[in-house]
Amino acid sequence: MNLNSNTFSTLYIENSPKILATLIRLVGTANTALAEDLTQDTFQRAMTHWQASGLPSKPEAWLMLTAKRAAIDYLRQSNTRQRITEYSLAPNLQSEWSRVYAVEQVFSEEAIEDDQLRLLFWVSSTDLPDNIRLPLVLKSLGGMSVEAIARALLVNPETIKKRLSRSKTLLSTAAYEIPANNALHAAISKVHQCLYLMFNEGLSAHHPNHQNRRDICLSAMRFLQLTLTSSTYFGASYHCDLPKEDVAKRKTPSLFNADTYALLALMHLHLARLPARFDENGLAIELNLQDRHLWDIREVKHGAFCLGRALNMNRDKASEYLLEALISFEHSRASSFEKTDWSVIEQHYALLSEINPSPLVRLNHVISVGHTKKYTQAFTLLEAIDNKKNTHITQRILATKAYLYMLTGKVILANKFAALAKKEGLADRDYACLIRQINAAQPA
């Protein structure tokens, strides 16, 4: 089988988090940089070997075997072994025989899945600002390079390196494990926030091509799916200090809840629209201008299934993820933008604004009210939003006012407030999208 750059990139994105997760448990969180180096070495060896000999029939197994051998070779060096064993979460690394056996156990199929969960909960564990957490998430869970992250976030690589260093320092003392039952609910919530952040970055217009966006989205979805199929985590490797008969009797806590299904539904529904979301120049296409024939109906069906699960698990309490998924589903089920049931969407946004009264949510509520033709109410709600002296919020308020004037047919005022939003610093790509909508709304 021939090797091409796209194939290798996909293999890297899908497998580097697995290898990294396992190596971090082997060498300890204090040696995360070493785990990253060994992961990179594994893929460098793969590139060299595969270019010469071709892609193996089972490249994933080849990568794991190479990573395992690299770890064993590294641990044979007596001058480094003591530093590693001090922090390692794997036992019996001192002698040659026990060391090889211990590494074999760490790289077992069950343990590899367990370690991905450990990595997921670890990067989600500490309260970090989004701008500090996101580079770590994209690198550790998404398999992205520093340069790729810098391009995605529109900052220079040195800034990304500093943010990664800071996040690893803050996480160096965090436990590399799934929290106990009493802390599990809060931990699952943090995992959801982390993967939501990662998925939204995949949806952003910062990436130069469609495949990069899709890869990030799929990586977030794979980790979320892992929490739904994580029964193996609570097997022998979780209760390694217990006899097998006691492990079998131990109650298995779940790593998911109704919000897990709601978030997965939201991801599927957004992924369905991704092929129509950007033009050939990478400029975002707003929902009303998208070609709905490009939407992936299979993803819509997956989203509807997960949404049904979420509703069945929690009918009494609406959460942010559930309401966002319901809103996205209403958009997805409409055969055209004009046939969208905005009254239902407005009701969902009204509830969402009560749960999360952030400016962004409230602005989306304003737009939904505008689409129900309650323009006076929409402008009143808009005026009530405090910009908190935040230029980004000010930009969005002005852009939303332009959008409302567009809905009322007042194109001159729409263009005026669009220009004011740009003057306040609205990004060129966002301004271009807004102007395109205003122009499309004008009669021919």
For each residue, the residues with C-beta under 8 A, 3 or more apart:
1: 54 55 56 57
2: 54 55
3: 7 8 50 51 54 55
4: 7 8
5: 8 9
6: 9 10 211
7: 3 4 10 11 55
8: 3 4 5 11 12 46 47 50
9: 5 6 12 13 215
10: 6 7 13 14 215
11: 7 8 14 15 46 59 60 63
12: 8 9 15 16 43 143
13: 9 10 16 142 143 144 215 219
14: 10 11 17 18 60 143 219 222
15: 11 12 18 19 60 63 64 143
16: 12 13 19 20 39 43 143
17: 14 20 21 116 119 140 141 142 143 219 223
18: 14 15 21 22 64 112 115 116
19: 15 16 22 23 38 39 42 63 64 67
20: 16 17 23 24 35 36 39 119 140
21: 17 18 24 25 112 115 116 118 119
22: 18 19 25 26 67 106 107 111 112 115
23: 19 20 26 27 34 35 38 39 67 71
24: 20 21 27 28 29 31 32 35 115 118 119 122 176
25: 21 22 28 88 89 90 106 111 115 118 176
26: 22 23 35 71 84 88 89 90 103 106
27: 23 24 31 34 35 38 71 84 87 88
28: 24 25 31 84 86 87 88 89 176
29: 24 32 87 122 171 172 173 174 176
30: 87 172
31: 24 27 28 34 35 83 84 87
32: 24 29 35 36 168 171 172
33: 36 37 168
34: 23 27 31 37 38 74 84
35: 20 23 24 26 27 31 32 38 39
36: 20 32 33 39 40
37: 33 34 40 41
38: 19 23 27 34 35 41 42 67 70 71 74
39: 16 19 20 23 35 36 42 43 67
40: 36 37 43 44
41: 37 38 44 45 70
42: 19 38 39 45 46 63 66 67 70
43: 12 16 39 40 46 47 63
44: 40 41 47 48
45: 41 42 48 49 66 70
46: 8 11 42 43 49 50 59 62 63 66
47: 8 43 44 50 51
48: 44 45 51 52
49: 45 46 52 53
50: 3 8 46 47 53 54 55 56 59
51: 3 47 48
52: 48 49
53: 49 50 56
54: 1 2 3 50
55: 1 2 3 7 50 59
56: 1 50 53 59 61 62
57: 1
58: 61 62
59: 11 46 50 55 56 62 63
60: 11 14 15 63 64
61: 56 58 64 65
62: 46 56 58 59 65 66
63: 11 15 19 42 43 46 59 60 66 67
64: 15 18 19 60 61 67 68 107 112
65: 61 62 68 69
66: 42 45 46 62 63 69 70
67: 19 22 23 38 39 42 63 64 70 71 107
68: 64 65 71 72 103 104 107
69: 65 66 72 73
70: 38 41 42 45 66 67 73 74
71: 23 26 27 38 67 68 74 75 103 107
72: 68 69 75 76 99 100 103
73: 69 70 76 77
74: 34 38 70 71 77 80 84
75: 71 72 80 81 84 93 99 103
76: 72 73 81 96 99
77: 73 74 80 81
78: 81 82
79: 82
80: 74 75 77 83 84
81: 75 76 77 78 84 85 93 94
82: 78 79 85 86
83: 31 80 86 87
84: 26 27 28 31 34 74 75 80 81 87 88 93
85: 81 82 88 93 94
86: 28 82 83
87: 27 28 29 30 31 83 84
88: 25 26 27 28 84 85 93
89: 25 26 28 176
90: 25 26 93 102 103 105 106
91: 102
92: 95 98 99 101 102
93: 75 81 84 85 88 90 98 99 102
94: 81 85 98 99
95: 92 98 99
96: 76 99 100
97: 100 101
98: 92 93 94 95 101 102
99: 72 75 76 92 93 94 95 96 102 103
100: 72 96 97 103 104
101: 92 97 98 104 105
102: 90 91 92 93 98 99 105 106
103: 26 68 71 72 75 90 99 100 106 107
104: 68 100 101 107 108
105: 90 101 102 108 111
106: 22 25 26 90 102 103 111 115
107: 22 64 67 68 71 103 104 111 112
108: 104 105 111 112 237
109: 112 113
110: 113 114 232 235 236 237
111: 22 25 105 106 107 108 114 115 237
112: 18 21 22 64 107 108 109 115 116
113: 109 110 116 117 226 230 232 233
114: 110 111 117 118 232 233 237 238
115: 18 21 22 24 25 106 111 112 118 119
116: 17 18 21 112 113 119 120 223 226
117: 113 114 120 121 178 226 227 230 233 255
118: 21 24 25 114 115 121 122 176 177 178
119: 17 20 21 24 115 116 122 123 140 141 176
120: 116 117 123 124 141 191 194 195 223 226 227
121: 117 118 124 125 177 178 179 187 190 191
122: 24 29 118 119 125 171 174 175 176 177
123: 119 120 133 136 137 140 141 171 194
124: 120 121 187 190 191 193 194
125: 121 122 171 174 175 187 190
126: 170 171 174
127:
128: 132 133 136 167 170
129: 132 133
130: 133 134 197
131: 134 135 163
132: 128 129 135 136 163 166 167 170
133: 123 128 129 130 136 137 167 194 197
134: 130 131 137 138 153 197 198 201
135: 131 132 138 139 149 153 160 163 164 167
136: 123 128 132 133 139 140 163 164 167 168 171
137: 123 133 134 140 141 142 194 197 198
138: 134 135 141 142 144 148 149 152 198 201 216
139: 135 136 142 143 144 145 146 149 164
140: 17 20 119 123 136 137
141: 17 119 120 123 137 138 195 198 219 220 223
142: 13 17 137 138 139 198 215 216 219 220
143: 12 13 14 15 16 17 139 219
144: 13 138 139 148 149 152 216
145: 139 148 149
146: 139 149 150 157 160 161 164
147: 150 151 157
148: 138 144 145 151 152 212
149: 135 138 139 144 145 146 152 153 160
150: 146 147 153 155 156 157 159 160
151: 147 148 154 206 207 208
152: 138 144 148 149 201 204 206 207 212 216
153: 134 135 149 150 160 201 206
154: 151 206
155: 150 159 160
156: 150 159 160
157: 146 147 150 160 161
158: 161 162
159: 150 155 156 162 163
160: 135 146 149 150 153 155 156 157 163 164
161: 146 157 158 164 165
162: 158 159 165 166
163: 131 132 135 136 159 160 166 167
164: 135 136 139 146 160 161 167 168
165: 161 162 168 169
166: 132 162 163 169 170
167: 128 132 133 135 136 163 164 170 171
168: 32 33 136 164 165 171 172
169: 165 166 172
170: 126 128 132 166 167 174
171: 29 32 122 123 125 126 136 167 168 174
172: 29 30 32 168 169
173: 29
174: 29 122 125 126 170 171
175: 122 125 179
176: 24 25 28 29 89 118 119 122
177: 118 121 122
178: 117 118 121 184 187 233 238 255
179: 121 175 183 184 186 187
180: 183 184
181: 184 253
182:
183: 179 180 186 187
184: 178 179 180 181 187 188 253 255
185: 188 189 257
186: 179 183 189 190
187: 121 124 125 178 179 183 184 190 191
188: 184 185 191 192 227 255 256 257 259 260
189: 185 186 192 193 259
190: 121 124 125 186 187 193 194
191: 120 121 124 187 188 194 195 227
192: 188 189 195 196 224 259 260 263 321
193: 124 189 190 196 197
194: 120 123 124 133 137 190 191 197 198
195: 120 141 191 192 198 199 220 223 224 263
196: 192 193 199 200 220 263 321
197: 130 133 134 137 193 194 200 201
198: 134 137 138 141 142 194 195 201 202 216 219 220
199: 195 196 202 203 216 217 220 221 267 270
200: 196 197 203 204
201: 134 138 152 153 197 198 204 206 216
202: 198 199 207 213 214 215 216 217 219 220
203: 199 200 213 217 270 274 277
204: 152 200 201 207 213
205: 278 282 283 284 429
206: 151 152 153 154 201
207: 151 152 202 204 212 213 216 282
208: 151 212 282
209: 212 213 282
210: 213 214 274 275 278
211: 6 214 215
212: 148 152 207 208 209 215 216
213: 202 203 204 207 209 210 216 217 274 278
214: 202 210 211 217 218 271 274
215: 9 10 13 142 202 211 212 218 219
216: 138 142 144 152 198 199 201 202 207 212 213 219 220
217: 199 202 203 213 214 220 221 267 270 271 274
218: 214 215 221 222 271
219: 13 14 17 141 142 143 198 202 215 216 222 223
220: 141 142 195 196 198 199 202 216 217 223 224 267
221: 199 217 218 224 225 264 267 268 271
222: 14 218 219 225 226
223: 17 116 120 141 195 219 220 226 227
224: 192 195 220 221 227 228 260 263 264 267
225: 221 222 228 229 264
226: 113 116 117 120 222 223 229 230
227: 117 120 188 191 223 224 230 255 256 260
228: 224 225 255 256 260 261 264
229: 225 226
230: 113 117 226 227 233 234 255 256
231: 234 235 252
232: 110 113 114 235
233: 113 114 117 178 230 237 238 255
234: 230 231 238 239 250 252 253
235: 110 231 232 238 239 247
236: 110 239 240 244 247
237: 108 110 111 114 233 240
238: 114 178 233 234 235
239: 234 235 236 242 246 247 250
240: 236 237
241:
242: 239 246 247 250
243: 246 247
244: 236 247 248
245: 248 249
246: 239 242 243 249 250
247: 235 236 239 242 243 244 250
248: 244 245
249: 245 246
250: 234 239 242 246 247
251:
252: 231 234
253: 181 184 234
254: 257
255: 117 178 184 188 227 228 230 233
256: 188 227 228 230 260 261
257: 185 188 254 260 313 314
258: 261 262 309 310 313 314 319 322
259: 188 189 192 262 263 310 314 319 321 322
260: 188 192 224 227 228 256 257 263 264
261: 228 256 258 264 265 306 307 309 310 313
262: 258 259 265 266 306 307 310 319 321 322 324 325
263: 192 195 196 224 259 260 266 267 321 325
264: 221 224 225 228 260 261 267 268 306
265: 261 262 268 269 303 304 305 306 307 309 310 325 328 329
266: 262 263 269 270 303 321 324 325 328
267: 199 217 220 221 224 263 264 270 271 303
268: 221 264 265 271 272 299 300 302 303 306
269: 265 266 272 273 299 300 303 307 325 328 329 331 332
270: 199 203 217 266 267 273 274 328
271: 214 217 218 221 267 268 274 296 299
272: 268 269 295 296 297 298 299 300 303 332
273: 269 270 276 277 287 290 295 331 332
274: 203 210 213 214 217 270 271 277 296
275: 210 294 295 296
276: 273 285 290 291 292 294 295
277: 203 273 274 284 285 290
278: 205 210 213 282 283 284 285
279: 282 283 285
280:
281:
282: 205 207 208 209 278 279
283: 205 278 279 429 432 433
284: 205 277 278 429 430 433
285: 276 277 278 279 289 290 433
286: 289 290 433 436 437
287: 273 290 331 337
288: 337 437 440
289: 285 286 436 437 440
290: 273 276 277 285 286 287 294 295
291: 276 294
292: 276 295 335 336
293:
294: 275 276 290 291
295: 272 273 275 276 290 292 299 300 332
296: 271 272 274 275 299 300
297: 272 300 301
298: 272 301 302
299: 268 269 271 272 295 296 302 303
300: 268 269 272 295 296 297 303 304 332 333
301: 297 298 304 305
302: 268 298 299 305 306
303: 265 266 267 268 269 272 299 300 306 307 325 328 329 332
304: 265 300 301 307 308 329
305: 265 301 302 308 309
306: 261 262 264 265 268 302 303 309 310 325
307: 261 262 265 269 303 304 310 311 325 326 329
308: 304 305 311 312
309: 258 261 265 305 306 312 313
310: 258 259 261 262 265 306 307 313 314 321 322 325
311: 307 308 314 315 322
312: 308 309 315
313: 257 258 261 309 310
314: 257 258 259 310 311 317 319 322
315: 311 312
316:
317: 314
318: 322 323 351 355
319: 258 259 262 314 322 323 355
320: 323 324 352 355 356
321: 192 196 259 262 263 266 310 324 325
322: 258 259 262 310 311 314 318 319 325 326
323: 318 319 320 326 327 348 349 351 352 355
324: 262 266 320 321 327 328 352
325: 262 263 265 266 269 303 306 307 310 321 322 328 329
326: 307 322 323 329 330 348
327: 323 324 330 331 345 348 349 352
328: 265 266 269 270 303 324 325 331 332
329: 265 269 303 304 307 325 326 332 333
330: 326 327 333 334 340 341 344 345 348
331: 269 273 287 327 328 334 340 345
332: 269 272 273 295 300 303 328 329
333: 300 329 330
334: 330 331 337 339 340 341
335: 292 339
336: 292 339 340
337: 287 288 334 340
338:
339: 334 335 336
340: 330 331 334 336 337 345 371
341: 330 334 344 345
342: 345 346 368 371 372
343: 346 347 372
344: 330 341 347 348
345: 327 330 331 340 341 342 348 349 368 371
346: 342 343 349 350 365 368 369 371 372
347: 343 344 350 351
348: 323 326 327 330 344 345 351 352
349: 323 327 345 346 352 353 361 364 365 368
350: 346 347 353 354 365
351: 318 323 347 348 354 355
352: 320 323 324 327 348 349 355 356 361 365
353: 349 350 356 357 361 362 365
354: 350 351 357
355: 318 319 320 323 351 352
356: 320 352 353 361
357: 353 354 361 362
358: 361 362
359: 362 363 385 386 387 388 390 393 396 397
360: 363 364 396
361: 349 352 353 356 357 358 364 365
362: 353 357 358 359 365 366 381 385
363: 359 360 366 367 382 385 396 397 400
364: 349 360 361 367 368
365: 346 349 350 352 353 361 362 368 369 381
366: 362 363 369 370 378 381 382 385 400 404
367: 363 364 370 371 378 400 403 404
368: 342 345 346 349 364 365 371 372
369: 346 365 366 372 374 377 378 381
370: 366 367 373 374 375 378 403 404 407
371: 340 342 345 346 367 368 407
372: 342 343 346 368 369
373: 370
374: 369 370 377 378
375: 370 378 379 404 407 408
376: 379 380
377: 369 374 380 381
378: 366 367 369 370 374 375 381 382 404
379: 375 376 382 383 401 404
380: 376 377 383 384
381: 362 365 366 369 377 378 384 385
382: 363 366 378 379 385 397 400 401 404
383: 379 380
384: 380 381
385: 359 362 363 366 381 382 393 397
386: 359
387: 359 390 393 394 397
388: 359 393
389:
390: 359 387 393 394
391: 394 395 424 425
392: 395 396 425
393: 359 385 387 388 390 396 397
394: 387 390 391 397 398 424
395: 391 392 398 399 421 424 425 426
396: 359 360 363 392 393 399 400 421
397: 359 363 382 385 387 393 394 400 401
398: 394 395 401 402 417 418 420 421 424 426
399: 395 396 402 403 417 418 421 426 430 434
400: 363 366 367 382 396 397 403 404
401: 379 382 397 398 404 405 417
402: 398 399 405 406 413 414 415 416 417 418 420 421 434 438
403: 367 370 399 400 406 407 414 434 437
404: 366 367 370 375 378 379 382 400 401 407 408
405: 401 402 408 410 411 413 414 417
406: 402 403 409 410 411 414 437 438 441
407: 370 371 375 403 404 441
408: 375 404 405
409: 406 441
410: 405 406 413 414
411: 405 406 414 415 438 441 442
412: 415 416
413: 402 405 410 416 417
414: 402 403 405 406 410 411 417 418 438 441
415: 402 411 412 418 419 435 438
416: 402 412 413 419 420
417: 398 399 401 402 405 413 414 420 421
418: 398 399 402 414 415 421 422 431 434 435 438
419: 415 416 422 423
420: 398 402 416 417 423 424
421: 395 396 398 399 402 417 418 424 426 431 434
422: 418 419 425 426 428 431
423: 419 420
424: 391 394 395 398 420 421
425: 391 392 395 422
426: 395 398 399 421 422 430 431 434
427: 430 431
428: 422 431 432
429: 205 283 284 432 433
430: 284 399 426 427 433 434
431: 418 421 422 426 427 428 434 435
432: 283 428 429 435 436
433: 283 284 285 286 429 430 436 437
434: 399 402 403 418 421 426 430 431 437 438
435: 415 418 431 432 438 439
436: 286 289 432 433 439 440
437: 286 288 289 403 406 433 434 440 441
438: 402 406 411 414 415 418 434 435 441 442
439: 435 436 442
440: 288 289 436 437
441: 406 407 409 411 414 437 438
442: 411 438 439
443:
444:
